[in-house]
Amino acid sequence: MIETAFHPKRNPRMDVIRLKSPPKKQIALIAHDGMKQDLLAWVSYNKGTLSRHVLYATASTGSLISAATGLTIISLRSGPLGGDLQIGARIVEGGIDFLIFFWDPLQPQPHDPDVKALLRVAVLHNIPTASNRATADFLISSTLMDQEYVRIIPDYLERIHREQEE
């Protein structure tokens, strides 16, 4: 559910959007090739918790996780073929609550612009995001994981209009 609310402490001239993430989260799982085994180990360790949520993944990551764990995964396209952008679009539409993206910091990717766009959208929409196992461990063990959570997102459209008027 999306609602707009005035947030005087943040900026007296900026509205915010409140987006409710339900207790059953929609979680995106992505890993670059060099990090797939790390993500698989993390998912296997957290299989019980993850089984209570709706899981999305890019194609090869989703196939790997599903085959190894038996978890139900909604698979999208491969990252280089638009899968990262599909996840980003779902974030924009309010269809992803949580992003686990084990990206490889040592390997250049042919779809780096897509990766950057995905991470930018995740930040814009205030999505909890983990890019490594330590962060993923902290996020999944949070007491907020199985509760409704209201994300507060600045209304950037209002900001853009205001800046154009000034």
C-alpha positions, 0 to 999 in steps of 0.5 A: 500500500502506498500513501503520501505523508508530509514529513516535517523533520526531513524537509519541510517542503518534501512529502514522503511516500510510505510503502508497506512491506508485508510480513511475507516479503518478496525477496530478490536473489541475484549473484554474479557467476563468481559469487553464485556458490556463496549465495547458494551456501547462504540460501541453503543455510537460511532455507527455513526463513526464506521458505516463508517468503516469495523468492525471485531470482535471475535465471541461472541463479534461480535455477541453481538455488531451486535445484539445490534447495527445492525452494520455489523461485520465480525466475526472470531473465538472465542478468545480462539479458535484462533480468537485473532490469526486471528486478528493478522494475518490480522494485519500482512497482512495489513488488520487491521488498528486499534485495540480496545481490552478491555481486563480484567486486573483482570481475567487470560485468558486461551489464554493469550499467544495468547493475548500477541502475538496479542498485540506484533504484533499490536506494531510491525506493529504500529497499533493504539491500545486501551485497555480501554475506555479512550484510545478508546475515544481519538483514535476515536475522532482523526482528523486522524480517517477519513483520510488516514494515513501512518504508519511507521514501522521499517523494522525488517527483515533488522535489523535481517539480519544485527544483524546476520551478526555482 
